[in-house]
Amino acid sequence: MATEVGDLLAALIAGRLSLDEVADRFRARSWPRTRRATPVTALEMADQQDPEPDVPGSVDELTSAYDRGEITREQYRVLAHAVADSINAEAARAAEGDSSE
């Protein structure tokens, strides 16, 4: 299954987009959450011992591309910061919305 993240990384790797262009696109998009909820019961804690599958269209794709050696450490660093910028901006917008109610 092709995703926007996968397509952007492929364009970067192929040289069709620059690192700055991909970073800008990463900053502009919304990122699905992949972090699990904090376990409350022993059963929930046990369930979390098994790794979750990668979430398509998430930062998991970026990390997987780095782990496979498809992007450099510097590219990963720049793109991970762009993802963080996007998530932080989205959280700030949500907090502003909560405080205006």
C-alpha positions in Angstrom: 0.0 0.0 0.0 1.5 3.3 -1.1 1.3 6.2 1.3 2.1 9.9 1.1 5.1 9.4 3.4 6.4 6.5 1.4 5.9 8.4 -1.8 7.8 11.4 -0.4 10.6 9.3 0.8 10.9 7.5 -2.5 11.0 10.9 -4.3 13.8 12.0 -1.9 15.8 8.8 -2.5 15.3 9.1 -6.3 16.4 12.8 -6.2 13.0 14.1 -7.5 12.5 16.1 -4.3 15.1 17.8 -2.1 15.5 17.2 1.6 14.1 20.7 2.3 11.0 20.0 0.1 10.3 16.7 1.8 10.8 18.4 5.2 8.4 21.2 4.3 5.8 18.6 3.2 6.3 16.7 6.5 5.8 19.9 8.5 2.5 20.6 6.6 0.9 17.2 7.1 -1.0 15.6 10.0 0.7 12.6 11.6 -1.3 9.6 13.0 -0.4 8.7 16.6 1.4 5.4 17.0 2.2 5.6 20.7 0.2 3.1 22.9 -1.8 4.2 25.9 -0.2 3.7 29.3 -1.2 0.3 30.5 -3.4 0.2 33.6 -3.7 -3.5 34.3 -1.3 -6.4 34.2 -3.1 -7.8 31.2 -2.6 -4.5 29.3 1.0 -4.5 30.2 1.5 -8.0 29.0 -0.3 -7.1 25.7 2.2 -4.3 25.1 5.2 -6.7 25.2 4.5 -7.7 21.6 5.6 -5.0 19.1 2.9 -3.3 17.2 3.0 -3.4 13.4 4.1 -0.2 11.6 1.3 2.3 11.0 1.1 3.2 7.3 1.5 6.9 6.8 3.1 7.5 10.2 6.6 8.3 11.4 7.1 4.5 11.5 7.7 4.7 7.7 10.5 7.3 8.2 12.1 5.2 10.9 11.9 2.0 8.8 13.5 3.8 5.8 16.4 4.8 8.0 16.7 1.3 9.5 16.9 -0.1 6.0 19.7 2.3 5.1 17.6 4.1 2.5 18.1 7.5 4.0 21.1 8.9 5.8 21.4 9.8 9.5 21.3 13.6 8.5 18.2 13.1 6.3 16.5 11.2 9.2 17.4 13.9 11.7 16.0 16.7 9.5 12.8 14.8 8.7 12.2 13.7 12.3 12.5 17.3 13.4 10.0 18.3 10.7 7.6 15.6 12.0 8.0 16.9 15.5 7.4 20.5 14.3 4.1 19.3 12.7 3.0 17.4 15.8 3.9 20.3 18.1 2.0 22.8 15.9 -1.1 20.5 15.9 -0.9 20.2 19.7 -0.7 23.9 20.1 -3.7 24.5 17.8 -5.7 21.9 19.8 -4.7 23.6 23.1 -5.8 27.0 21.7 -9.1 25.5 20.7 -9.5 24.0 24.2 -8.8 27.3 25.9 -11.2 29.3 23.8 -14.2 27.2 24.8 
